């Protein structure tokens, strides 16, 4: 089974994508992004960190391909993340590639590369032109595939330009930062409350404060921290 594509029927305004295009306009014709931070930035899809089984059952992580001077922009994700991507992505469509399947053989590498090709074609990459990439994040197999199938396309590093574009936050990003700070406040206030009761251990306290943060967020959220009682 090959890569699968689904068009997004309700694309929402995307200021981050606009800023990325402005930053890349003089550098390339199409950009292929493969780092967690920049795929999340342009697409709105909160790319999960690959841990445990999700890190070894796919060939590579999510990617985004976008035309710099036109409107086309596509997201590529593993089949296991397709539903989440469909809800969150603000790009034109989602291409999926295979991971593990309990009931049939899969081809993670082949379907990933097919999805990359499809996204680049959707974004308008032809036999010539300039393709912006992130060298520290692009899988070797993808770079090799591009060299084989787009041999006259020039590759350029667009990482610094994207990092510079992200320095000034959009209204959406500011709202998300404020929301994250508010959820952090929930955890800190819960800790201050629980610390008033002697005899509680850090495991119970951590469970309680993360549960309240999840409740405030409306869903489970990743919380990184350390709680030590003495």
C-alpha positions in Angstrom: 0.0 0.0 0.0 1.4 3.4 -1.0 1.3 6.8 0.5 -2.2 8.3 1.0 -3.3 11.9 0.6 -6.3 13.8 2.0 -7.1 17.4 1.0 -7.9 19.9 3.8 -11.4 21.2 3.3 -11.2 24.0 5.9 -7.8 25.8 5.7 -7.6 28.5 8.3 -5.4 31.6 8.2 -1.8 30.8 8.8 0.4 33.8 9.8 3.3 31.5 10.6 3.3 30.1 7.1 3.2 33.5 5.6 6.2 34.6 7.7 8.1 31.5 6.7 7.4 32.2 3.0 8.6 35.8 3.4 11.8 34.6 5.0 12.4 32.1 2.2 11.4 34.2 -0.8 14.9 35.1 -1.9 16.4 31.7 -1.1 14.4 28.9 -2.8 11.4 28.0 -4.8 10.1 25.1 -2.6 11.0 24.2 0.9 11.0 20.7 2.5 11.0 21.0 6.3 11.6 18.0 8.5 12.5 19.4 12.0 9.9 19.1 14.7 9.9 22.8 15.4 9.6 24.0 11.9 7.0 21.5 10.7 4.9 22.4 13.8 5.5 26.1 13.0 4.2 26.2 9.5 1.5 23.5 9.8 -0.1 24.0 13.2 0.2 20.2 13.7 1.9 19.6 17.1 4.4 17.1 15.9 4.8 14.4 18.7 8.3 13.6 19.9 9.3 10.1 18.8 9.7 7.9 21.8 9.3 4.2 22.4 7.6 2.2 19.7 6.7 5.3 17.6 10.4 6.0 17.1 11.2 2.7 15.5 8.1 1.7 13.5 8.3 4.5 11.0 11.2 5.5 8.6 11.2 9.1 9.7 9.1 11.8 11.3 6.6 14.3 9.9 7.6 16.8 7.2 6.1 19.7 5.4 6.6 20.9 1.8 5.6 24.4 0.7 5.8 26.5 -2.4 7.5 29.8 -1.5 5.9 32.0 -4.1 2.6 30.1 -4.6 -0.1 28.9 -2.1 0.6 25.1 -2.1 1.7 23.5 1.2 1.3 19.9 2.3 2.0 18.0 5.5 3.4 14.4 5.6 2.8 12.2 8.7 2.7 8.6 9.6 -0.6 6.8 9.4 -0.8 6.6 13.2 -0.8 10.4 13.4 -3.2 11.1 10.5 -6.2 11.7 12.6 -4.5 14.3 14.8 -2.9 15.9 11.8 -6.3 16.1 10.1 -7.7 18.0 13.1 -4.7 20.4 13.6 -3.1 21.0 10.3 -3.6 24.4 8.5 -2.0 23.3 5.3 -3.7 22.2 2.0 -3.6 18.5 2.7 -2.1 15.6 4.5 0.0 12.8 3.0 0.4 9.7 5.1 3.1 7.0 5.1 3.2 3.6 6.8 4.5 2.4 10.1 3.8 -0.8 11.9 0.6 -2.8 11.2 -0.3 -5.9 13.2 -2.2 -7.5 10.3 -0.2 -6.9 7.1 3.3 -6.2 5.9 4.2 -2.5 5.5 6.8 -0.5 3.7 7.7 2.5 6.0 10.7 3.6 3.9 9.1 3.3 0.5 5.8 5.0 1.5 7.7 7.8 3.3 9.8 8.5 0.2 6.6 8.3 -2.0 4.9 10.8 0.3 7.9 13.2 0.1 7.8 13.0 -3.7 4.1 13.6 -3.7 4.4 16.6 -1.4 7.2 18.1 -3.5 5.2 17.7 -6.7 2.1 19.2 -5.0 4.3 22.2 -4.0 5.4 22.7 -7.6 9.0 21.4 -7.6 10.0 20.6 -11.1 13.1 19.2 -12.8 15.0 22.4 -12.0 14.9 25.1 -9.3 16.1 25.5 -5.7 14.8 23.4 -2.9 15.3 24.6 0.7 16.0 21.9 3.3 17.1 21.5 6.9 20.3 19.5 6.6 20.4 18.5 10.3 16.9 17.1 10.1 16.4 15.7 6.6 16.8 11.9 6.5 19.6 10.6 4.4 17.2 8.5 2.4 15.1 11.5 1.5 18.2 13.5 0.4 19.3 10.5 -1.7 15.8 10.1 -3.2 15.7 13.8 -4.2 19.2 13.6 -5.8 18.0 10.7 -7.9 14.6 12.0 -8.9 15.3 15.7 -9.1 19.0 15.6 -10.2 19.2 19.2 -11.4 17.5 20.8 -8.4 19.9 22.8 -6.2 19.6 22.2 -2.4 20.2 25.1 0.1 20.1 25.3 3.9 17.1 27.4 5.0 17.5 26.7 8.7 18.9 30.1 9.7 16.2 32.0 7.8 13.4 30.0 9.5 15.0 30.4 12.9 15.1 34.2 12.3 11.5 34.3 11.2 10.4 32.7 14.5 12.1 35.3 16.7 9.1 37.7 16.5 6.0 35.9 17.7 2.7 36.0 15.9 -0.6 36.8 17.8 -1.4 33.1 17.7 1.9 32.2 19.3 1.6 34.8 22.0 -1.8 33.4 22.9 -0.4 29.9 23.1 2.5 31.1 25.3 0.0 32.8 27.6 -2.1 29.7 27.7 1.0 27.6 28.6 1.9 30.0 31.3 -1.6 29.8 32.8 -1.4 26.0 32.8 2.0 26.2 34.6 0.3 28.5 37.1 -2.2 25.8 37.8 0.6 23.4 38.6 2.4 25.8 40.8 -0.7 26.8 42.8 -1.6 23.2 43.2 1.8 22.4 44.6 1.6 25.4 47.0 -1.7 24.0 48.2 -0.5 20.4 48.6 2.7 21.5 50.4 0.5 22.7 53.3 -0.3 19.1 54.3 2.5 17.2 56.1 3.3 13.6 55.2 2.4 13.6 51.5 5.0 12.1 49.1 6.2 13.5 45.9 4.6 10.8 43.7 1.1 11.6 45.0 1.7 15.3 44.7 3.0 15.0 41.2 0.0 12.9 40.2 -2.4 15.4 41.6 -0.8 18.5 40.1 -0.5 17.0 36.6 -4.1 15.8 36.8 -5.3 19.3 37.6 -3.2 20.7 34.8 -4.6 18.2 32.3 -8.1 19.1 33.5 -7.5 22.8 33.0 -6.1 22.1 29.5 -9.0 19.8 28.6 -6.7 17.0 27.5 -3.5 15.3 28.6 -0.5 17.5 28.1 3.3 16.8 28.4 4.7 18.2 31.7 8.4 18.3 32.3 9.7 19.0 35.7 11.0 17.6 39.0 9.3 17.4 42.4 11.4 16.4 45.4 10.2 16.2 49.0 12.7 16.0 51.9 
